[in-house]
Amino acid sequence: GSAGNKHFALNADRTAGNMMEQSPIFLAALWTHAAFVDVGSAAQLGWAWLLARTIYPAAFAGGLPWLLFSTGPGYICIALLLYPVWQLAF
């Protein structure tokens, strides 16, 4: 019914929105890590980040705390990409 369509639309909207919100920092971290640290580990963390993104729609539908099963690993991947770069810089 109408409520199901609204929930589906909200889920699709937040999935796309979250992807657009997270992509710039992820791509900057990925490219920087690949350029200055290691291409192989950048690729592995990139695939892990993408895997976390794929479960976002189901996690969003489940609400909290399920949403953290997608966003948490994504944030960890970004941190793992940036930490070695930070160590090189400072």
MIDOSE-1310 file (N, C-alpha, C; in nm, 2 decimals, decimal comma, always signed):
residues 90
gsag	+0,08/-0,12/+0,00/+0,00/+0,00/+0,00/+0,08/+0,12/+0,00; +0,02/+0,23/+0,03/+0,08/+0,36/+0,03/+0,20/+0,38/+0,13; +0,18/+0,32/+0,25/+0,28/+0,32/+0,35/+0,41/+0,25/+0,31; +0,39/+0,13/+0,24/+0,50/+0,06/+0,19/+0,58/+0,13/+0,09
nkhf	+0,51/+0,20/+0,00/+0,57/+0,28/-0,10/+0,65/+0,40/-0,04; +0,60/+0,46/+0,06/+0,67/+0,57/+0,13/+0,79/+0,52/+0,19; +0,78/+0,40/+0,26/+0,90/+0,34/+0,32/+1,01/+0,31/+0,22; +0,97/+0,25/+0,11/+1,06/+0,21/+0,00/+1,13/+0,34/-0,05
alna	+1,05/+0,44/-0,07/+1,10/+0,57/-0,13/+1,20/+0,63/-0,03; +1,17/+0,63/+0,10/+1,26/+0,68/+0,20/+1,39/+0,60/+0,21; +1,38/+0,47/+0,20/+1,50/+0,38/+0,20/+1,58/+0,41/+0,08; +1,52/+0,42/-0,04/+1,60/+0,45/-0,16/+1,67/+0,58/-0,15
drta	+1,59/+0,68/-0,10/+1,64/+0,82/-0,09/+1,76/+0,82/+0,01; +1,75/+0,76/+0,12/+1,86/+0,76/+0,22/+1,98/+0,68/+0,17; +1,95/+0,57/+0,10/+2,06/+0,49/+0,05/+2,15/+0,57/-0,05; +2,08/+0,64/-0,14/+2,15/+0,73/-0,24/+2,21/+0,84/-0,17
gnmm	+2,14/+0,90/-0,08/+2,20/+1,02/+0,00/+2,32/+0,98/+0,08; +2,31/+0,87/+0,15/+2,43/+0,83/+0,23/+2,55/+0,80/+0,14; +2,52/+0,74/+0,03/+2,63/+0,71/-0,07/+2,70/+0,84/-0,12; +2,62/+0,94/-0,15/+2,67/+1,07/-0,19/+2,74/+1,14/-0,08
eqsp	+2,70/+1,13/+0,04/+2,76/+1,19/+0,15/+2,90/+1,13/+0,19; +2,91/+1,00/+0,18/+3,03/+0,93/+0,21/+3,13/+0,92/+0,10; +3,09/+0,92/-0,02/+3,18/+0,90/-0,14/+3,29/+1,00/-0,15; +3,27/+1,13/-0,13/+3,39/+1,22/-0,14/+3,51/+1,19/-0,05
ifla	+3,48/+1,17/+0,08/+3,58/+1,14/+0,17/+3,64/+1,01/+0,15; +3,56/+0,91/+0,11/+3,61/+0,78/+0,08/+3,70/+0,78/-0,04; +3,66/+0,85/-0,15/+3,75/+0,85/-0,27/+3,88/+0,93/-0,24; +3,87/+1,03/-0,17/+3,99/+1,11/-0,14/+4,09/+1,02/-0,05
alwt	+4,03/+0,95/+0,04/+4,11/+0,86/+0,13/+4,17/+0,74/+0,05; +4,09/+0,69/-0,04/+4,13/+0,57/-0,12/+4,24/+0,61/-0,22; +4,23/+0,72/-0,29/+4,33/+0,77/-0,38/+4,46/+0,81/-0,31; +4,44/+0,88/-0,20/+4,56/+0,92/-0,12/+4,64/+0,80/-0,07
haaf	+4,57/+0,70/-0,02/+4,63/+0,58/+0,04/+4,70/+0,50/-0,08; +4,63/+0,49/-0,19/+4,69/+0,42/-0,31/+4,82/+0,49/-0,36; +4,81/+0,62/-0,36/+4,93/+0,70/-0,41/+5,05/+0,70/-0,32; +5,02/+0,71/-0,19/+5,13/+0,73/-0,09/+5,17/+0,61/+0,00
vdvg	+5,07/+0,51/+0,01/+5,10/+0,40/+0,10/+5,11/+0,27/+0,03; +5,00/+0,22/-0,02/+5,00/+0,09/-0,09/+4,87/+0,07/-0,17; +4,89/+0,03/-0,30/+4,78/+0,01/-0,39/+4,70/-0,11/-0,34; +4,76/-0,22/-0,31/+4,70/-0,34/-0,27/+4,61/-0,33/-0,15
saaq	+4,66/-0,26/-0,04/+4,57/-0,24/+0,08/+4,46/-0,14/+0,05; +4,49/-0,05/-0,04/+4,38/+0,05/-0,08/+4,27/-0,03/-0,15; +4,30/-0,12/-0,24/+4,20/-0,20/-0,31/+4,12/-0,29/-0,21; +4,19/-0,35/-0,12/+4,12/-0,44/-0,02/+4,02/-0,36/+0,06
lgwa	+4,07/-0,24/+0,11/+3,98/-0,16/+0,19/+3,87/-0,10/+0,11; +3,90/-0,07/-0,02/+3,79/-0,02/-0,11/+3,68/-0,12/-0,13; +3,72/-0,25/-0,15/+3,62/-0,35/-0,16/+3,54/-0,37/-0,03; +3,61/-0,36/+0,08/+3,54/-0,38/+0,21/+3,44/-0,26/+0,23
wlla	+3,48/-0,14/+0,19/+3,39/-0,03/+0,20/+3,26/-0,05/+0,11; +3,29/-0,10/-0,01/+3,18/-0,12/-0,11/+3,08/-0,23/-0,05; +3,14/-0,33/+0,01/+3,05/-0,44/+0,07/+2,97/-0,38/+0,18; +3,02/-0,29/+0,26/+2,95/-0,22/+0,37/+2,83/-0,14/+0,31
rtiy	+2,86/-0,08/+0,19/+2,76/+0,00/+0,12/+2,64/-0,08/+0,07; +2,67/-0,21/+0,03/+2,57/-0,29/-0,03/+2,47/-0,34/+0,08; +2,51/-0,34/+0,20/+2,41/-0,38/+0,30/+2,33/-0,26/+0,36; +2,37/-0,14/+0,32/+2,30/-0,02/+0,38/+2,15/-0,03/+0,36
paaf	+2,09/-0,06/+0,24/+1,95/-0,06/+0,23/+1,88/-0,15/+0,34; +1,93/-0,27/+0,35/+1,87/-0,36/+0,45/+1,89/-0,31/+0,59; +2,01/-0,26/+0,62/+2,04/-0,21/+0,75/+1,95/-0,08/+0,78; +1,93/+0,00/+0,69/+1,84/+0,12/+0,71/+1,70/+0,08/+0,74
aggl	+1,65/-0,03/+0,66/+1,52/-0,08/+0,69/+1,50/-0,13/+0,83; +1,61/-0,19/+0,88/+1,61/-0,24/+1,02/+1,62/-0,13/+1,13; +1,66/-0,01/+1,09/+1,68/+0,09/+1,19/+1,80/+0,07/+1,27; +1,81/+0,15/+1,38/+1,92/+0,13/+1,48/+1,89/+0,01/+1,56
pwll	+1,98/-0,07/+1,60/+2,13/-0,06/+1,58/+2,18/-0,12/+1,45; +2,09/-0,18/+1,37/+2,13/-0,25/+1,25/+2,20/-0,16/+1,15; +2,16/-0,03/+1,15/+2,23/+0,06/+1,06/+2,38/+0,07/+1,08; +2,42/+0,05/+1,21/+2,56/+0,06/+1,24/+2,64/-0,06/+1,18
fstg	+2,58/-0,16/+1,13/+2,65/-0,27/+1,07/+2,69/-0,24/+0,93; +2,64/-0,13/+0,87/+2,68/-0,08/+0,74/+2,77/+0,05/+0,76; +2,72/+0,14/+0,84/+2,80/+0,27/+0,85/+2,93/+0,25/+0,93; +2,92/+0,17/+1,04/+3,04/+0,15/+1,12/+3,16/+0,09/+1,04
pgyi	+3,14/-0,02/+0,97/+3,25/-0,07/+0,89/+3,30/+0,03/+0,78; +3,21/+0,11/+0,73/+3,25/+0,21/+0,63/+3,34/+0,31/+0,69; +3,30/+0,36/+0,81/+3,39/+0,46/+0,88/+3,52/+0,40/+0,91; +3,52/+0,27/+0,95/+3,65/+0,20/+0,99/+3,74/+0,19/+0,86
cial	+3,68/+0,16/+0,75/+3,76/+0,15/+0,63/+3,82/+0,29/+0,59; +3,75/+0,39/+0,61/+3,80/+0,53/+0,58/+3,91/+0,56/+0,68; +3,89/+0,53/+0,80/+4,00/+0,55/+0,90/+4,12/+0,47/+0,87; +4,11/+0,35/+0,83/+4,22/+0,26/+0,80/+4,29/+0,31/+0,67
llyp	+4,22/+0,38/+0,58/+4,28/+0,43/+0,47/+4,36/+0,56/+0,50; +4,31/+0,64/+0,59/+4,37/+0,77/+0,63/+4,48/+0,76/+0,73; +4,47/+0,67/+0,82/+4,57/+0,66/+0,93/+4,71/+0,65/+0,88; +4,74/+0,56/+0,79/+4,88/+0,55/+0,74/+4,93/+0,67/+0,67
vwql	+4,84/+0,74/+0,60/+4,87/+0,87/+0,53/+4,91/+0,97/+0,64; +4,83/+0,98/+0,74/+4,85/+1,07/+0,85/+4,99/+1,04/+0,92; +5,02/+0,91/+0,93/+5,16/+0,88/+0,99/+5,27/+0,93/+0,90; +5,25/+0,91/+0,77/+5,35/+0,96/+0,68/+5,37/+1,11/+0,68
af	+5,26/+1,18/+0,70/+5,26/+1,33/+0,69/+5,32/+1,39/+0,82; +5,30/+1,32/+0,93/+5,34/+1,38/+1,06/+5,43/+1,28/+1,13
